[in-house]
Amino acid sequence: MSAMDAPAQLAAEQLLQRVASGDTNAAAEVLTHSSEWTGRTQRTPKSEQLVTAALNSPDLHIRQAALQAEIALDGVTLDQAGVTYVKSVLGNPQQHTWALWMLGALANRGIDTDHNAKVIETYLADPDVTVRAASVDALGIVATDETVPMMLDRFRNDPSPVVQERAACGLAQSGMYTQGQRITASKNLVDWLDDSLLTQQQQGWAVQALSDISGQHFGNDAAAWRRWSDGIK
């Protein structure tokens, strides 16, 4: 763990306070300057609270700043050396979840995106449900067009309800996808609403995801969801 520079930590947390409150100018500052925090700041309960609040923002720009802040606070450099370090700890079971998340964050910020996504993808078939769930969370952070089918596949075909729900949430709200990417995913979810191969629980998550994506509330009315989907340009 890096040593904490108290003034730098204070400045970072003050800026994150503004980001968490929805200040897009502060988000731009983080995206421009957060690499200067690396090695001088740390993740603290306060920073964690602020980053989490920003990651839950509906504004993608705010969420991107939160990702980049977390990378810096964890002492990971925003470059290939950072990727190499994260991959070096990926085999440690105690750091597995963190490493997968961090690979996703680095990929989202444009660092070795395609390769990182492929590394994460290899863990989607892990026998440990917690690893698969962490992999789905990480792919939702990568949020490239290529990861959308992977997320849909895990929602439909993973044997664990935990993973299924994470995939639905990542596509609908908690991931880093654009609205256009979410709309693309929604067309599959609509098609599956009355699919007898899906469990009632999966259909419920599909409805919740569609409501989050669309802002519409048609419940289990598959016909209404199809009319909505057909009406999208």
Buried (B, 14 or more C-beta within 10 A) or exposed (E): EEEEBEEBBEBBBEBBBBBBEBBBEBBEBBBEBBBEBBBBBBBBEEBEBBBEBBBEBEEBEBBBBBBBBBBBBBBBBBEEEBBEBBBEEBEEEEBBBBBBBBBBBBBBBEBBBEBBBEBBBEBBEBEEBBBBBBBBBBBBBBBBEBBBEBBBEBBBEBEEEBBBBBBBBBBBBBBBBEEEBBBBBBBBBBBBBEEEEBEEEBBBBBBBBBBBBBEEEBEEEBEBBBEBBEEEE
